[in-house]
Amino acid sequence: MTDIDRDPQTADEKAGGATPFRGMGETASMDPAQAQAPEVTETVREVIFDVKELQVTYPNASAPAVDKISFEMGKNEITALIGPSGCGKSTMLRCLNRMNDLIVGTNVTGQILYHGEDLYGPNVDAVQVRKRIGMVFQKPNPFPKSIYENIAFGPRIIGMEGDMDQIVETALRRGALWDEVKDRLKDNAFGMSGGQQQRLCIARCLAVAPDVILMDEPCSALDPISTGKIEDLMIELKQDYSIVIVTHNMQQAARISDKTAFFVVSLDENDNRTGTVVEFDDTEKIFTNPADERTEAYVTGKMG
Ligand code: ADP
């Protein structure tokens, strides 16, 4: 059985105790001698995704959409993917939960290790992968069902145990939506505002207890107040989840992310476009002291 197939709790117990869902900062029981030891403040960064030389070529394309992509994404971090349109950010994001598998004929080479395990390995079930690695899209896409049923749908499909009312309430609370909708759970989700619908989609994703949340421009269709609520929510959620976000909003990347990967497109001799990562670093460094002049031009708005 692969790490991905395992029950999340079992996998986390094996990984050393704290679950990716909750309990960050919990300490395993210690003997009294250790309890006297000075507090160790240094934390070790745990890698969730290790991308090595990733190349993705869509069917019938003359050149790869992305090539030579290598960087690591950490646990309980928000990683932002930024760069001009068409440089492969969404392609990269979709590789992280094997959504590109759904485009028949897409060729993915290189390697993505998820918790150290080959995400594209022969024994890995892509459906299981998508259960552990959820995705929220640019445009809120609730099901044409009640608010309650939107949340209950996923847990029912995967046969999640427990009281469904409780599962729904917990997911809506985690999605910062409960107080706004608790009295109208039977109403159709389409009656909610755009921002509420997007938080519902996030709550729907959380309901199946994922490990990672991928977000593809989740605020681009929202007004500034709704955007602020989603950003606050993301910062809260990173305590328990790891988040990778594609955003065109530089301020957003700077405000919420810990690490940033900057993508550009380069042209080959036949003008075929291929995206690659120019620079990956702490977000603060990318925005204040980037190593590459193309990054600086982009984050300061000199290159679009
Ligand atoms: P970004 O998210 O940075 O805007 P994308 O990953 O959407 O970039 O696109 C990168 C390149 O891959 C573009 O040239 C785009 O046309 C191409 N592409 C994206 N999705 C598909 C697809 N489903 N089939 C074929 N080509 C695609």
Residues whose N, C-alpha, C, O or C-beta is under 5 A from the ligand:
A	BS01	ADP	Y58 A65 P84 S85 G86 C87 G88 K89 S90 T91 I103
